[in-house]
Amino acid sequence: MFAPRPVLFFVAALAPLSGCGSATAAEPGSSAPAALEGWLPHFQVARFTRHEQYDALPPDVGSYKVTRTLQRVEPSRTLYQECERRLDRKKAADCLLTFIGVEGFGNAASPVQGVWEWWSPPQVILPPSPVAGTHWVASHQKRGGTSRRECQLIADISFCDGGLESRCFSVFPSSTVGISEHYCPGTGWVGQDAFARYDDGHLFATFTMDVTLDGVPAPTRRPAPTSGPSAATW
């Protein structure tokens, strides 16, 4: 059984940028530690297929193509806008602000009604010195609420030798959400698994396949899964 792990945020008003918001307030640190460099995302455009699975329905009940873009917000700062868009829908992309700094790499803010809402403290995905066995816990604030998030780095050979999995769990009032980001040394991000378990007991899971980074195929998951992650394995 998985242990609960959590997430959350803080609010700042900002003007829109590229449909998602633009940063003018103070951001997290501005310099990336040398030990982090080889693990950072090294792409401008990632494309992949995301598979979905619901516990009450047949496996892989849905799959769709996704484009993820990563763009520096301001040249003088290590703050990036990361946007995901489902190619089977016409809705606008879902965006986040991600940071690279002395705190490591992670998520800094998300837009709420056209305004950036900053996570306080920021959500760390990779610490400054990524090493398997590293564990961290933080309480985050957003909209006056507080949630606890717990993460750990795990040695991961599912995509490459010497890889790392950043596994984080967040507890919300009606669900527990787990997200695993997979990284390969020198390549950076290569895939994601996620699940949500709701208070009624239902489970929703996703995983990525066929990832390309700026047109180059990323390391392939080995072996390829037949379904998304389960609560039992987390």
Buried (B, 14 or more C-beta within 10 A) or exposed (E): EBEBBBBBBBBBEBEEBEEBBBBBEEBBBEEBBEBBEBBBBBBEEBBBBBBBBBBEEEBBEEBEEBBBBBEEBEEEBBBBBBBBBBEEEEEEBBBBBBBBBEBBBBBBBBBEEEBBBBBBBBBBBBBBEBEEEBEEEBEBBBEEEEBBBBBBBBEBEBBBEEBBBBBBBBBBEEBBBBBBBBBBEEBBBBBBBBBBBBEEEEBBBBBBBBBEBEEEEBBBBEEEBEEBBBBEEB
